């Protein structure tokens, strides 16, 4: 990123269904060792990250065919240290395979 513009967000989702939205300006002062953007539980991984304007539809889909669509405004903006919130409840053995963001 070249410009860390206010009123833009980074929306991230993990394989285990955790979603996190952070304002882009949270990342405008990187350290030499980098920035930790999201904390992951054991066995979890980041599957998608998108730059957004905060007023989009978010679509999450799982391997077993479950899906959810909600307004991005339902996810509050969090600081860099926040873990995130549950974006989708998943059955045992199921996991997210993708996230789409549309206006």
PABA-908873 format. One line per 8 residues: number of its first residue (from 1); for each residue z, y, x of N, C-alpha, C, O. Coordinates in Angstrom, 1 decimal. Atoms other than C-alpha are relative to their C-alpha. Layout:
NUM> Z:Y:X:Z:Y:X:Z:Y:X:Z:Y:X | ...
This chain:
1> 0.0:-1.2:0.8:0.0:0.0:0.0:0.0:1.2:0.9:0.7:1.3:1.9 | 0.0:-1.3:-0.7:-0.8:3.5:1.2:0.9:1.0:-0.7:1.6:1.7:0.0 | -0.7:-1.0:0.7:0.8:5.5:-1.5:1.0:-0.7:-0.9:0.7:-1.6:-1.7 | -1.1:0.5:0.8:4.2:4.7:-3.2:0.2:1.0:-1.1:1.1:1.8:-1.0 | 0.0:-1.0:1.0:3.6:6.6:-6.4:1.1:-0.3:-1.1:1.3:-1.4:-1.5 | -1.0:0.2:1.1:6.4:7.2:-9.0:-0.7:-0.5:-1.3:-1.9:-0.2:-1.4 | 0.5:0.5:1.2:5.9:5.6:-12.4:-1.0:-1.1:0.1:-1.8:-1.4:-0.8 | 0.7:1.2:-0.1:4.2:2.6:-11.0:1.0:-1.1:0.4:2.0:-0.7:1.1
9> -1.0:1.1:-0.2:5.9:-0.8:-10.7:-0.7:-1.2:0.7:-1.9:-1.3:0.7 | 0.4:1.3:-0.4:5.7:-4.1:-8.9:0.6:-1.0:-0.9:1.8:-1.0:-1.0 | -0.5:1.1:0.9:6.0:-7.0:-11.4:-0.2:-1.3:0.7:-1.3:-1.7:1.1 | 0.0:1.2:-0.7:6.9:-10.3:-9.8:0.5:-1.1:-0.9:1.4:-0.9:-1.7 | -0.5:1.2:0.7:7.4:-13.8:-11.2:0.0:-1.2:0.9:-0.8:-1.4:1.8 | -0.1:1.2:-0.9:8.6:-17.0:-9.6:-0.4:-1.3:-0.8:-0.5:-1.3:-2.0 | 0.4:1.4:0.5:7.7:-20.7:-10.2:1.0:-0.4:-1.1:0.7:-1.1:-2.0 | -1.1:0.4:0.9:11.1:-21.2:-12.0:0.2:0.9:-1.2:1.2:0.8:-1.9
17> -0.1:-0.9:1.1:10.5:-18.4:-14.5:0.8:1.3:0.1:1.1:2.0:-0.9 | -0.7:-1.2:-0.2:12.4:-15.5:-13.0:-1.0:1.1:0.2:-2.0:1.0:0.9 | 0.9:-1.2:-0.1:10.7:-12.1:-13.5:0.8:1.2:0.5:1.9:1.4:0.1 | -0.7:-1.2:-0.5:11.5:-8.9:-11.7:-1.0:1.2:0.0:-2.1:1.0:0.4 | 0.9:-1.2:0.0:10.1:-5.4:-12.1:0.8:1.1:0.8:1.9:1.4:0.5 | -0.6:-1.1:-0.9:10.8:-2.7:-9.4:-0.9:1.1:0.1:-2.1:0.9:0.2 | 0.8:-1.2:-0.2:9.6:0.8:-9.1:-0.6:0.0:1.4:0.1:-0.4:2.3 | 0.7:0.1:-1.2:7.0:1.1:-6.4:0.7:0.9:1.1:0.6:0.5:2.3
25> -0.7:-0.8:-1.0:9.0:3.9:-4.7:1.2:-0.6:0.6:1.7:-0.1:1.6 | -1.0:0.7:-0.7:11.7:1.4:-3.9:-0.4:-0.6:1.3:0.5:-0.9:2.2 | 0.5:0.6:-1.2:9.5:0.2:-1.1:-0.6:1.0:1.0:-1.4:0.5:1.9 | 0.7:-1.0:-0.8:8.4:3.4:0.5:0.6:0.3:1.4:0.0:1.1:2.2 | -0.6:-0.1:-1.4:10.7:3.2:3.6:0.2:-1.4:0.6:1.4:-1.8:0.7 | -0.2:1.3:-0.6:10.1:-0.2:5.2:0.6:0.1:1.4:0.5:1.0:2.1 | -0.6:0.1:-1.4:12.1:-1.3:8.2:-0.9:-0.8:0.9:-1.8:-1.5:0.4 | 0.8:0.7:-0.9:10.7:-2.8:11.3:0.0:-1.5:-0.3:-1.0:-2.2:0.0
33> -0.1:1.5:0.3:11.9:-6.3:10.2:-0.5:-0.3:-1.4:-0.5:-1.5:-1.8 | 0.6:0.2:1.4:10.3:-5.8:6.7:1.0:0.3:-1.1:2.1:0.8:-0.8 | -0.8:-0.2:1.2:11.7:-5.6:3.2:0.1:-1.3:-0.8:-0.9:-1.9:-1.0 | -0.2:1.1:0.9:13.2:-8.3:1.1:-0.2:0.5:-1.4:0.6:1.4:-1.9 | 0.3:-0.5:1.3:11.7:-7.8:-2.3:0.6:-0.8:-1.1:1.1:-0.2:-2.1 | -0.6:0.8:1.0:13.1:-10.7:-4.3:0.7:-1.2:0.7:0.2:-1.8:1.7 | -0.8:1.1:-0.5:15.8:-13.3:-3.6:-0.4:-1.3:-0.8:-0.5:-1.2:-2.1 | 0.4:1.2:0.6:14.7:-16.9:-4.4:1.1:-1.1:0.0:1.7:-1.2:1.1
41> -0.9:1.2:0.0:16.8:-19.9:-5.4:-0.7:-1.1:0.8:-1.8:-1.1:1.1 | 0.4:1.1:-0.7:16.5:-23.1:-3.5:-1.2:-0.7:-0.8:-1.0:-1.0:-1.9 | 1.2:0.7:0.6:13.0:-24.7:-4.2:-0.8:0.9:-0.9:-1.9:0.5:-1.4 | 0.8:-0.9:0.7:11.7:-21.6:-6.0:-1.0:0.7:0.9:-0.8:0.8:2.1 | 1.0:-0.8:-0.8:8.7:-19.5:-4.9:-0.7:1.0:-0.8:-0.8:0.9:-2.0 | 0.7:-1.1:0.7:6.9:-16.3:-5.8:-1.4:-0.5:-0.3:-2.1:-0.9:0.7 | 1.4:0.5:0.3:3.7:-17.2:-7.6:-0.9:1.2:-0.4:-2.1:1.0:-0.3 | 0.8:-1.1:0.3:2.5:-13.7:-8.6:0.7:1.3:0.1:1.9:1.4:-0.2
49> -0.5:-1.4:-0.1:3.0:-10.0:-8.0:-1.2:0.9:-0.3:-2.2:0.8:0.2 | 1.0:-0.9:0.4:1.1:-7.2:-9.7:0.5:1.4:0.0:1.7:1.6:-0.3 | -0.4:-1.4:0.2:1.1:-3.4:-9.6:-0.3:0.4:-1.4:-1.4:0.1:-1.9 | 0.1:-0.3:1.4:1.6:-2.1:-13.1:0.4:1.5:-0.3:0.9:2.2:0.6 | -0.4:-1.4:0.5:2.2:1.2:-15.1:1.2:-0.1:-0.9:1.6:0.9:-1.4 | -1.2:0.1:0.8:5.1:-0.2:-17.1:-0.2:-0.2:-1.5:0.7:-0.4:-2.2 | 0.2:0.1:1.4:3.4:-0.5:-20.5:-1.1:-1.0:-0.4:-1.9:-0.8:-1.3 | 1.0:1.0:0.2:1.3:-3.6:-20.3:0.6:-1.2:-0.8:1.8:-1.3:-0.9
57> -0.4:1.3:0.5:1.4:-7.0:-22.0:0.1:-0.9:1.2:-0.7:-0.9:2.1 | -0.2:1.0:-1.1:2.7:-9.8:-19.7:-0.2:-1.4:-0.6:0.4:-1.7:-1.7 | 0.2:1.4:0.5:1.5:-13.4:-20.2:0.4:-0.9:1.1:-0.1:-0.8:2.2 | -0.4:1.0:-0.9:3.2:-16.3:-18.5:-0.4:-1.3:-0.6:-0.3:-1.6:-1.7 | 0.5:1.3:0.4:1.8:-19.8:-18.6:0.6:-1.1:0.9:0.8:-0.9:2.1 | -0.6:1.1:-0.8:3.4:-23.1:-17.5:-0.9:-1.2:0.2:-2.0:-1.3:-0.5 | 0.8:1.2:-0.2:2.0:-26.4:-16.2:-0.1:-0.9:-1.2:-1.2:-1.5:-1.4 | 0.0:0.9:1.2:2.9:-28.2:-19.4:-0.6:0.7:-1.2:-0.6:0.1:-2.3
65> 0.7:-0.6:1.1:1.0:-25.7:-21.5:0.8:1.0:-0.9:0.3:1.5:-1.9 | -0.8:-1.0:0.7:3.8:-23.5:-22.7:-0.4:1.4:0.4:-0.8:1.6:1.6 | 0.4:-1.4:-0.4:3.1:-19.7:-22.8:0.9:0.9:-0.8:1.5:0.6:-1.8 | -0.7:-1.1:0.7:4.8:-16.5:-23.7:-0.7:1.3:0.3:-1.2:1.5:1.4 | 0.6:-1.4:-0.2:3.5:-12.9:-24.2:1.0:1.0:-0.4:1.6:0.8:-1.5 | -0.9:-1.0:0.4:5.7:-9.9:-24.2:-0.4:1.3:0.6:-1.2:1.4:1.6 | 0.3:-1.3:-0.6:5.6:-6.2:-23.5:0.8:0.2:1.3:2.0:-0.2:1.4 | -0.7:-0.3:-1.3:6.4:-5.2:-19.9:1.2:0.9:-0.1:2.2:0.8:0.6
73> -1.1:-0.9:0.2:8.7:-2.5:-21.2:1.3:-0.7:-0.4:2.4:-0.2:-0.3 | -1.2:0.8:0.3:11.1:-5.3:-22.3:0.7:-0.5:1.3:1.9:-0.9:1.2 | -0.6:0.4:-1.3:11.8:-6.0:-18.6:0.4:1.3:0.7:-0.4:2.2:1.0 | -0.5:-1.3:-0.6:14.0:-3.2:-17.2:-0.3:0.0:1.5:-0.5:-1.0:2.2 | 0.2:-0.2:-1.5:13.3:-1.8:-13.7:1.2:-0.3:0.7:2.3:0.1:0.3 | -1.2:0.4:-0.8:15.6:-3.2:-11.0:-0.2:0.5:1.4:-1.3:0.7:1.9 | 0.0:-0.3:-1.4:16.5:-2.2:-7.5:-0.4:-1.2:0.8:-0.5:-2.3:0.3 | 0.4:1.1:-0.9:15.5:-4.2:-4.5:0.9:-1.2:0.1:0.5:-2.3:0.3
81> -1.0:1.0:-0.2:18.7:-6.1:-4.3:0.2:-0.9:-1.3:0.8:-2.0:-1.2 | -0.1:0.8:1.2:18.5:-7.4:-7.9:-0.7:-1.3:0.1:-1.8:-1.3:0.7 | 0.7:1.3:0.0:17.6:-11.0:-8.5:-1.1:-0.1:-0.9:-2.1:-0.7:-0.6 | 1.0:0.1:1.0:15.6:-10.6:-11.6:0.6:-0.6:-1.3:1.8:-0.9:-1.3 | -0.5:0.6:1.3:15.9:-12.0:-15.2:-0.9:-1.2:-0.4:-2.0:-1.3:0.2 | 0.8:1.1:0.5:14.7:-15.1:-17.0:-1.2:0.5:-0.8:-0.9:1.2:-1.8 | 1.2:-0.4:0.7:11.1:-14.5:-18.1:-0.4:-1.0:-1.1:-1.0:-0.7:-2.1 | 0.4:1.0:0.9:10.6:-17.8:-19.8:0.9:-1.2:0.3:1.2:-1.6:1.4
89> -0.8:1.3:-0.1:12.8:-20.9:-20.5:-1.0:-1.1:0.2:-2.0:-1.2:-0.6 | 0.9:1.1:-0.3:11.2:-24.0:-19.1:0.7:-1.3:-0.2:1.9:-1.4:0.1 | -0.6:1.3:0.1:11.7:-27.6:-19.9:0.2:-0.6:1.4:-0.5:-0.2:2.3 | -0.3:0.6:-1.3:13.0:-29.8:-17.1:-1.3:-0.6:0.5:-2.0:-1.3:-0.2 | 1.2:0.5:-0.6:10.2:-30.6:-14.7:-1.2:0.9:-0.2:-2.2:0.8:0.5 | 1.0:-0.9:0.2:8.0:-27.8:-16.0:0.1:1.2:0.9:1.2:1.5:1.4 | 0.0:-1.2:-0.9:7.1:-24.7:-13.9:-1.1:0.9:-0.4:-2.2:0.5:-0.9 | 1.0:-1.0:0.3:5.1:-21.5:-14.2:-1.1:-0.2:1.0:-0.9:-0.5:2.2
97> 1.2:0.1:-0.8:1.5:-21.6:-12.9:-0.7:1.3:0.1:-1.6:1.5:1.0 | 0.7:-1.3:-0.1:0.5:-18.0:-13.5:0.6:1.1:-0.9:1.3:0.8:-1.8 | -0.4:-1.2:0.8:1.1:-14.5:-14.8:-1.3:0.9:-0.1:-2.0:1.1:0.9 | 1.1:-1.0:0.2:-1.5:-12.1:-16.2:0.6:1.2:-0.6:1.5:1.1:-1.5 | -0.5:-1.3:0.6:-0.9:-8.4:-17.0:-1.2:0.7:-0.5:-2.2:0.9:0.3 | 1.1:-0.7:0.7:-3.2:-6.6:-19.4:0.6:1.2:-0.8:1.6:1.1:-1.4 | -0.4:-1.2:0.7:-3.0:-3.1:-20.9:-0.3:-0.1:-1.5:-0.1:0.9:-2.2
